């Protein structure tokens, strides 16, 4: 397996960080959906689907294999930060205090575990585009 960054994709540290990030994202999506469902169910569904789709479509080369639409690292970082911040805020709006506190703690743990990746993303640039071979 090709290393993604200085920790390497296969490292145990990287796997733990990815597990924490995934658990945090699931919590974020749930909190965002529940908070927005109080306003509009179609809005809640649309925003949660967008929260899942955007990081799937837009990714930094080297962070994910073969991104559909390559973006610089800071864009991936902004997407992650927006999802995490939105999830925590939504949890404090829509959930009981203990649920919001649990998601906040999970998010903090995920942020700490993801710091090496986030540092790498801040320095990741777009690869030079190759000339088209179409004639």
Secondary structure, 3 states (H helix, E strand, C coil): CCCCCCCCCCCHHHHHHHHHHHHHHHHHHHHHHHHHHCCCHHHHHHHHHHHHHHHHHEECECCECCCCEECCHHHHHHHHHHHHHHHHHHHHHHCCHHHHHHHHHHHHHHHHHHHHHHHHHHHCCCCCCCCCCCC
